[in-house]
Amino acid sequence: MEHRITICTSCRHKGTECRPGYELIEKLRRSIATAGDAIPEAFEISGVACMSGCDRPCTVAYHGTRKATYLFGDIDPEADIDDLVALARHYAQLEDGWCSSVDRPGKLRSSTLARVPAAIIATQEGKVRAS
């Protein structure tokens, strides 16, 4: 199964030139690597120019093949790194990626901007394929 964490690199703290996304990418890569086998699946961690979460920087998304996608805002590279790693561990174990807010660690319970269900594609003869 493929797992990804995407981090906005253009988000700025209001009134500053600070773009915390690049710092968060590096910290999260190191923290997940340090977690080792505690996270049962590998995560690709990358940046993207904009995720339209400008009012709530820094914006982070969790994606997985055939899984719900989550978008979080107001992420602090210093304060929230442990919660992001804990969510990676939890998300990797979820078959469809679906979890309630009470199952998300710490600040991620209240900073969810969106949950997008896995795409379901209807095919001929009533067969359904999740993507």
Backbone bond lengths (Angstrom), bond angles and torsions (degrees), N, CA, C in turn:
res aa  C-N    CA-C-N  psi(-1)  N-CA   C-N-CA  omega(-1)  CA-C   N-CA-C  phi
1 M - - - 1.442 - - 1.522 108.34 -
2 E 1.301 115.94 141.92 1.453 121.32 -179.50 1.525 110.43 -100.06
3 H 1.333 116.16 131.81 1.464 122.31 178.09 1.521 109.26 -125.33
4 R 1.340 115.49 141.12 1.460 120.97 179.95 1.527 109.72 -136.94
5 I 1.307 114.51 147.72 1.457 121.86 168.53 1.525 105.12 -123.81
6 T 1.328 115.37 123.62 1.457 121.05 -179.29 1.517 108.25 -113.77
7 I 1.324 115.56 134.47 1.464 121.69 -176.19 1.521 109.27 -124.00
8 C 1.328 115.98 132.73 1.455 120.80 178.91 1.525 109.59 -69.42
9 T 1.321 116.68 130.69 1.463 120.85 179.36 1.527 112.55 -101.63
10 S 1.319 117.88 -6.18 1.467 119.17 -179.23 1.529 112.93 -101.88
11 C 1.340 118.76 -11.89 1.465 121.49 177.50 1.527 109.70 -55.62
12 R 1.329 115.96 137.33 1.460 121.54 176.45 1.515 109.23 -125.11
13 H 1.313 114.90 146.14 1.466 118.34 169.46 1.516 106.85 -68.51
14 K 1.320 117.28 134.84 1.471 121.79 -175.63 1.521 111.78 -52.20
15 G 1.338 114.74 132.69 1.453 121.30 176.61 1.513 114.93 76.91
16 T 1.346 117.76 8.13 1.467 120.51 179.83 1.519 110.01 -132.09
17 E 1.288 115.56 172.36 1.464 121.86 173.45 1.532 110.54 -97.45
18 C 1.333 117.27 0.86 1.465 122.84 -178.15 1.525 110.27 -62.79
19 R 1.319 116.62 122.76 1.455 123.31 175.70 1.535 107.83 -116.97
20 P 1.328 117.44 94.22 1.459 120.96 -172.07 1.527 115.14 -72.58
21 G 1.327 118.56 -8.75 1.460 120.34 -175.96 1.515 114.48 -59.97
22 Y 1.321 117.04 -43.85 1.470 119.95 -178.86 1.527 111.25 -63.27
23 E 1.328 116.32 -42.04 1.461 120.86 177.41 1.527 110.39 -62.40
24 L 1.328 116.51 -42.22 1.457 120.78 -178.89 1.528 111.53 -65.50
25 I 1.318 117.80 -39.67 1.472 120.58 177.92 1.521 109.93 -56.48
26 E 1.314 116.88 -50.10 1.474 120.63 -177.86 1.518 111.88 -64.71
27 K 1.319 117.50 -44.67 1.467 120.53 179.91 1.526 111.41 -63.26
28 L 1.331 117.01 -41.78 1.453 120.25 -178.54 1.527 111.01 -69.02
29 R 1.323 117.46 -39.94 1.475 119.72 176.42 1.527 110.54 -59.09
30 R 1.330 117.08 -46.92 1.463 120.36 179.89 1.522 111.56 -63.72
31 S 1.325 116.83 -43.88 1.470 120.67 -176.85 1.520 112.23 -66.56
32 I 1.325 117.21 -39.58 1.467 119.77 178.63 1.528 110.23 -70.71
33 A 1.317 117.59 -37.66 1.468 120.21 176.10 1.526 110.15 -62.88
34 T 1.316 117.31 -40.30 1.464 121.87 179.02 1.526 111.25 -65.88
35 A 1.322 117.27 -33.90 1.472 121.15 179.66 1.529 111.50 -64.77
36 G 1.328 116.79 -26.66 1.465 121.53 176.00 1.510 113.76 54.82
37 D 1.329 115.93 -126.77 1.460 122.26 -175.53 1.530 113.66 -69.75
38 A 1.318 118.25 -9.17 1.466 120.63 177.14 1.523 110.59 -65.33
39 I 1.326 116.70 -22.12 1.461 121.79 175.05 1.525 106.00 -109.65
40 P 1.347 117.21 110.20 1.458 121.35 -169.41 1.526 115.70 -71.24
41 E 1.302 118.72 -12.06 1.466 122.04 -178.80 1.529 109.05 -129.29
42 A 1.318 115.94 151.14 1.464 120.52 176.96 1.528 109.90 -76.37
43 F 1.317 115.86 148.27 1.464 122.58 176.20 1.520 108.87 -122.53
44 E 1.315 116.12 129.48 1.458 120.80 169.96 1.523 105.58 -84.60
45 I 1.311 117.58 129.55 1.466 121.68 -179.38 1.509 107.83 -119.58
46 S 1.330 115.84 120.96 1.460 119.50 -177.57 1.518 110.68 -145.53
47 G 1.329 115.22 169.38 1.450 121.46 178.74 1.511 110.98 -107.02
48 V 1.313 114.59 160.54 1.457 121.77 176.18 1.529 106.67 -140.86
49 A 1.325 116.81 149.30 1.463 121.50 -172.77 1.526 113.74 -62.14
50 C 1.323 119.12 -37.70 1.466 119.28 -178.89 1.521 110.07 -158.12
51 M 1.336 116.08 137.42 1.460 121.93 176.00 1.521 110.67 -121.90
52 S 1.332 117.40 14.73 1.475 124.17 177.92 1.517 113.54 58.99
53 G 1.310 117.00 31.25 1.463 121.02 175.15 1.522 110.40 -109.03
54 C 1.314 116.32 31.32 1.472 123.32 -170.98 1.524 114.15 -53.52
55 D 1.315 117.85 -34.39 1.462 120.24 -179.41 1.523 112.52 -77.12
56 R 1.347 117.20 -10.45 1.465 120.45 -177.06 1.528 111.27 -135.84
57 P 1.354 117.13 59.61 1.465 119.51 -178.96 1.519 110.42 -69.82
58 C 1.212 120.11 151.63 1.453 131.62 -3.88 1.539 108.30 -91.93
59 T 1.317 117.06 143.17 1.455 121.88 -174.89 1.531 110.03 -100.13
60 V 1.340 115.99 135.90 1.470 122.60 -176.15 1.528 108.77 -134.51
61 A 1.344 116.59 137.52 1.468 121.36 177.08 1.522 110.41 -122.97
62 Y 1.327 115.69 141.42 1.470 123.02 173.05 1.522 106.82 -110.14
63 H 1.336 116.52 127.78 1.466 122.28 -179.92 1.523 108.62 -129.15
64 G 1.304 116.06 150.59 1.455 120.82 173.66 1.517 109.68 -152.33
65 T 1.306 115.96 148.84 1.456 120.89 177.49 1.520 109.18 -58.00
66 R 1.331 116.95 125.98 1.463 124.65 -179.17 1.530 112.96 59.52
67 K 1.331 116.99 29.85 1.457 121.72 -179.73 1.520 110.79 -126.43
68 A 1.326 115.11 155.78 1.459 120.54 171.64 1.526 108.52 -61.76
69 T 1.321 115.39 146.57 1.465 122.32 176.04 1.518 108.26 -102.91
70 Y 1.321 116.90 140.67 1.459 122.56 177.64 1.510 110.04 -118.61
71 L 1.334 116.30 140.38 1.449 123.17 176.12 1.524 107.91 -121.65
72 F 1.332 116.08 126.18 1.454 122.53 -178.74 1.524 109.55 -119.80
73 G 1.334 116.53 146.91 1.455 121.87 176.47 1.512 111.39 -126.74
74 D 1.331 115.31 171.97 1.465 122.48 -179.35 1.524 112.42 63.77
75 I 1.313 116.41 36.06 1.460 120.69 -178.21 1.523 109.83 -88.17
76 D 1.325 115.83 130.72 1.459 123.43 179.10 1.529 108.13 -103.67
77 P 1.343 117.92 121.47 1.467 120.35 -178.48 1.531 114.44 -57.61
78 E 1.322 116.86 -27.01 1.469 120.20 179.41 1.523 111.80 -85.27
79 A 1.314 116.39 -55.06 1.463 121.84 -169.92 1.521 114.43 -77.54
80 D 1.344 118.19 -26.29 1.465 120.07 -169.57 1.526 114.82 -107.14
81 I 1.308 118.35 5.09 1.469 120.80 -174.58 1.536 111.58 -62.02
82 D 1.318 118.47 -41.70 1.475 120.48 -179.45 1.527 111.14 -64.06
83 D 1.329 116.92 -38.33 1.469 120.51 178.05 1.528 110.72 -66.18
84 L 1.329 117.60 -39.20 1.468 121.07 179.32 1.526 111.11 -64.85
85 V 1.322 116.82 -40.49 1.473 120.87 177.81 1.530 109.86 -67.57
86 A 1.324 117.55 -42.45 1.474 120.99 178.45 1.523 110.60 -61.79
87 L 1.333 117.43 -38.75 1.463 119.50 177.95 1.524 110.62 -67.19
88 A 1.315 118.55 -37.94 1.466 120.84 177.29 1.528 110.11 -59.23
89 R 1.315 115.76 -44.65 1.476 120.38 178.70 1.529 110.38 -60.59
90 H 1.315 117.10 -45.61 1.464 122.25 -178.92 1.535 111.31 -68.64
91 Y 1.314 116.58 -47.52 1.471 122.28 -177.39 1.535 111.06 -60.83
92 A 1.319 117.18 -39.09 1.470 120.87 179.80 1.522 111.85 -60.69
93 Q 1.315 117.48 -28.94 1.463 121.76 -177.06 1.527 113.84 -88.79
94 L 1.327 117.27 -10.25 1.462 120.89 -178.27 1.528 110.28 -84.62
95 E 1.312 116.28 126.84 1.460 120.50 -177.87 1.518 112.73 -61.52
96 D 1.334 117.14 -43.86 1.465 120.35 -177.62 1.527 112.78 -112.83
97 G 1.332 116.90 4.65 1.451 121.46 179.13 1.514 115.07 78.94
98 W 1.314 117.38 -4.56 1.464 121.86 -173.67 1.519 109.86 -81.16
99 C 1.334 117.09 123.42 1.465 120.30 173.94 1.525 108.90 -145.41
100 S 1.302 115.72 149.60 1.461 119.61 -179.97 1.527 109.14 -81.69
101 S 1.314 115.85 164.87 1.463 119.87 -177.72 1.528 111.75 -60.39
102 V 1.325 118.17 -32.79 1.467 119.57 -179.10 1.522 112.33 -69.12
103 D 1.335 117.67 -17.94 1.463 121.51 178.18 1.526 112.51 -87.49
104 R 1.332 116.83 -9.39 1.462 120.73 -179.77 1.521 109.25 -87.29
105 P 1.325 117.08 141.21 1.466 119.48 -176.21 1.526 113.64 -74.44
106 G 1.327 115.48 143.77 1.452 124.11 170.44 1.508 116.53 44.68
107 K 1.312 115.66 -128.75 1.458 123.40 -176.35 1.527 112.91 -61.35
108 L 1.326 117.86 -22.86 1.469 120.64 -178.06 1.529 111.85 -66.43
109 R 1.321 117.41 -14.48 1.468 120.92 175.40 1.525 110.71 -66.25
110 S 1.325 116.43 -34.83 1.466 120.18 -173.68 1.527 114.26 -111.53
111 S 1.313 118.27 -3.30 1.472 119.90 -176.97 1.526 112.93 -106.82
112 T 1.327 117.19 16.68 1.461 121.27 179.13 1.525 109.68 -72.31
113 L 1.318 116.27 124.34 1.461 121.69 176.60 1.521 111.14 -92.89
114 A 1.343 116.67 -33.44 1.470 119.81 -179.08 1.517 110.60 -162.61
115 R 1.331 113.94 151.58 1.468 122.10 168.51 1.521 104.97 -127.62
116 V 1.323 116.07 121.81 1.460 121.55 -178.17 1.526 107.87 -112.11
117 P 1.328 117.73 118.95 1.463 119.56 179.74 1.528 111.53 -60.85
118 A 1.316 116.22 155.37 1.457 120.49 174.00 1.518 108.05 -60.34
119 A 1.308 116.62 143.69 1.466 120.50 -179.68 1.521 109.64 -67.93
120 I 1.299 115.44 134.82 1.462 121.72 174.66 1.523 106.33 -114.02
121 I 1.298 115.91 123.04 1.455 120.58 -177.35 1.521 108.58 -111.91
122 A 1.325 116.30 120.11 1.466 120.78 177.87 1.520 108.37 -80.28
123 T 1.318 115.37 136.39 1.461 120.71 177.84 1.517 108.47 -119.81
124 Q 1.295 117.35 177.45 1.472 120.64 -178.22 1.518 112.03 -59.98
125 E 1.285 115.78 156.45 1.459 125.29 177.04 1.519 112.82 61.11
126 G 1.329 117.20 29.52 1.455 120.23 174.13 1.505 115.15 74.40
127 K 1.314 119.04 5.62 1.467 120.31 177.73 1.532 108.09 -75.83
128 V 1.307 115.52 146.57 1.454 120.83 -179.97 1.509 108.91 -123.31
129 R 1.321 115.13 138.88 1.447 120.51 178.25 1.525 107.77 -126.91
130 A 1.334 117.37 128.52 1.453 120.93 175.10 1.514 108.49 -90.01
131 S 1.301 115.69 144.03 1.467 118.26 176.74 1.497 110.85 -128.63
